[in-house]
Amino acid sequence: MLLLLLRSRLDRAQATSQRGASAMEFVIITAVLVALAAAVGLIIYNMVEGKANEIQIPDTPGGGNP
C-alpha cells in the first residue's frame, strides 16, 4: 500500500515539469528574502551597538567600593 502511494507520487512528480520550476523559483525567492532580512538585521544590530557604546555610565558615588 505504501509502495503504491509512493510510486504514484513519484510518477506524478516526474510527469509535470512545471512543478519543479515553480519550486525552484520559490527557493530562490526565499533565499533572497532571507539574505535581505539578515542584512537588515545586521544593519540594525550595528546601529544599536554603536549607540550603546556611546552611553556614558558614571561612577558610583563613593568610589564604587561597598
Secondary structure, DSSP 4 states (H G I P E B T S, - for coil): -HHHHHHHHHHHHHH-SHHHHHHHHHHHHHHHHHHHHHHHHHHHHHHHHHHHHT---PPPGGGG--
